[in-house]
């Protein structure tokens, strides 16, 4: 019984670590973000592509090899198209978020030399000339 209590205590310690909680939050947010990106691609971008191309379902294209055998290259092309569109949307969103979070770099104020430093530099230059 002592071993079970130790196991439970270890599990509680493992779960309460910040990294595990952060990972769980990241997975949940990632899942919600996936739904947003998929909706954007499937509900907004793909209908526009379908309007341009005449059809958005590439999965029906295939090379028939026999009665029950075909190479489904259309499904492969559909997967590539979906990947590229989703990657593009994620890229654009990440760039927008980074631009939003990026602090505007403030130009450094022009350094005004201390008058004593200027005088000392002039004295140094005069001594070099002699």
C-alpha positions as CSV (number, residue, x, y, z in Angstrom):
1,X,0.0,0.0,0.0
2,X,2.9,2.3,0.7
3,X,4.1,1.9,-2.9
4,X,0.7,3.1,-4.2
5,X,0.8,6.2,-2.0
6,X,4.3,6.9,-3.2
7,X,3.1,6.5,-6.8
8,X,0.1,8.8,-6.3
9,X,2.3,11.4,-4.6
10,X,4.8,11.2,-7.5
11,X,2.0,11.5,-10.0
12,X,0.6,14.6,-8.2
13,X,4.1,16.1,-8.2
14,X,4.5,15.4,-11.9
15,X,1.1,16.9,-12.8
16,X,1.7,20.0,-10.7
17,X,4.9,20.9,-12.5
18,X,4.7,24.0,-14.5
19,X,6.0,22.4,-17.7
20,X,3.2,19.8,-17.8
21,X,0.5,22.4,-17.2
22,X,2.1,24.6,-19.9
23,X,2.1,21.7,-22.3
24,X,-1.5,20.9,-21.5
25,X,-2.5,24.5,-22.1
26,X,-0.5,24.6,-25.3
27,X,-2.3,21.5,-26.6
28,X,-5.7,22.8,-25.8
29,X,-5.0,26.2,-27.4
30,X,-3.4,24.4,-30.4
31,X,-6.5,22.3,-30.8
32,X,-8.7,25.4,-30.8
33,X,-6.3,27.2,-33.2
34,X,-6.4,24.2,-35.6
35,X,-10.2,24.5,-35.7
36,X,-9.9,28.2,-36.7
37,X,-7.3,27.5,-39.4
38,X,-9.2,24.6,-40.8
39,X,-12.4,26.7,-40.9
40,X,-10.6,29.5,-42.7
41,X,-9.1,27.2,-45.3
42,X,-12.2,25.0,-45.8
43,X,-14.9,27.7,-45.5
44,X,-13.3,30.7,-47.0
45,X,-10.2,29.9,-49.1
46,X,-11.3,26.6,-50.7
47,X,-14.6,27.9,-52.1
48,X,-12.7,30.7,-53.7
49,X,-10.3,28.2,-55.2
50,X,-13.2,26.1,-56.3
51,X,-14.7,29.2,-58.0
52,X,-11.5,29.8,-59.9
53,X,-10.8,26.1,-60.8
54,X,-14.3,24.9,-61.1
55,X,-13.9,22.2,-58.4
56,X,-12.2,22.0,-55.0
57,X,-12.4,18.2,-54.6
58,X,-9.3,16.8,-56.1
59,X,-9.7,13.4,-54.3
60,X,-11.8,12.0,-57.2
61,X,-8.9,12.1,-59.6
62,X,-7.2,8.7,-60.0
63,X,-5.3,6.5,-62.4
64,X,-7.2,3.2,-62.8
65,X,-4.9,0.2,-62.9
66,X,-7.5,-2.5,-62.8
67,X,-11.1,-3.3,-61.8
68,X,-10.4,-2.8,-58.1
69,X,-7.1,-1.0,-58.2
70,X,-6.3,2.6,-58.7
71,X,-3.7,5.2,-57.8
72,X,-5.5,8.0,-56.0
73,X,-3.2,10.8,-56.9
74,X,-6.1,13.3,-56.4
75,X,-6.2,12.6,-52.7
76,X,-2.4,13.1,-52.5
77,X,-2.8,16.4,-54.4
78,X,-5.6,17.4,-52.1
79,X,-3.4,16.7,-49.1
80,X,-0.6,18.8,-50.5
81,X,-3.0,21.7,-51.3
82,X,-4.5,21.5,-47.8
83,X,-1.0,21.5,-46.2
84,X,0.2,24.4,-48.2
85,X,-2.9,26.5,-47.5
86,X,-2.8,25.7,-43.8
87,X,0.9,26.4,-43.6
88,X,0.4,29.7,-45.5
89,X,-2.4,30.8,-43.1
90,X,-0.4,29.8,-40.0
91,X,2.7,31.7,-41.4
92,X,0.6,34.8,-42.0
93,X,-1.0,34.7,-38.6
94,X,2.4,34.2,-36.8
95,X,3.9,37.1,-38.7
96,X,0.9,39.3,-37.8
97,X,1.2,38.2,-34.1
98,X,4.9,38.8,-34.1
99,X,4.5,42.2,-35.6
100,X,1.8,43.1,-33.1
101,X,4.0,42.0,-30.2
102,X,7.2,43.5,-31.5
103,X,8.1,46.5,-29.6
104,X,8.9,49.5,-31.7
105,X,12.5,50.2,-31.4
106,X,13.0,53.7,-30.1
107,X,15.8,55.6,-31.7
108,X,18.6,56.1,-29.3
109,X,18.9,59.7,-28.1
110,X,21.9,61.4,-29.6
111,X,24.7,61.3,-27.1
112,X,25.6,64.8,-25.9
113,X,29.1,64.7,-24.7
114,X,29.9,66.1,-21.3
115,X,31.6,69.5,-21.6
116,X,34.5,68.3,-19.4
117,X,35.1,65.4,-21.7
118,X,35.2,67.8,-24.7
119,X,37.7,70.1,-22.9
120,X,39.9,67.2,-21.9
121,X,39.8,65.9,-25.5
122,X,40.8,69.3,-26.8
123,X,43.7,69.5,-24.3
124,X,44.8,66.0,-25.3
125,X,44.8,67.0,-29.0
126,X,46.8,70.2,-28.2
127,X,49.4,68.2,-26.2
128,X,49.7,65.7,-29.1
129,X,50.5,68.6,-31.5
130,X,53.4,69.8,-29.3
